[in-house]
Amino acid sequence: IKAAAQGLAEAQFRLGGLYNRGLGVGQNYKIAAVWYIKAADQGLAEAQYQLGNLYAEGHGVDQDIKQAKRYYIQAANQGCEKAQVKLKRLRKYCSNNRYCTIL
């Protein structure tokens, strides 16, 4: 907690993960999102990916597929393969859905 509060991105990401999964703390997606945002803003790809997941699912934040895509792109541009897979799925979904306007 101390390292996360001091601004270390990896610690912020790990703390977000504890809240995201409820490991050792009560599960709280909103608090997870706060810590993921701090780490993502420092360029940590895994935090960007996890934040994209929260936005895609609407866990702890308002569901926003455009925001999810934004974070997936940031992570994918750093080589995060899981984010690249999510982007491919979004593209496939939107290519088959005339109501999809995110791409």
Stockholm file with secondary structure:
# STOCKHOLM 1.0

chainA/1-103         IKAAAQGLAEAQFRLGGLYNRGLGVGQNYKIAAVWYIKAADQGLAEAQYQLGNLYAEGHGVDQDIKQAKRYYIQAANQGCEKAQVKLKRLRKYCSNNRYCTIL
#=GR chainA/1-103 SS CHHHHTTCHHHHHHHHHHHHHTSSSCCCHHHHHHHHHHHHHTTCHHHHHHHHHHHHHTSSSCCCHHHHHHHHHHHHTTTCHHHHHHHHHHHHHHHTCTTCCCC
#=GC SS_cons         CHHHHTTCHHHHHHHHHHHHHTSSSCCCHHHHHHHHHHHHHTTCHHHHHHHHHHHHHTSSSCCCHHHHHHHHHHHHTTTCHHHHHHHHHHHHHHHTCTTCCCC
//
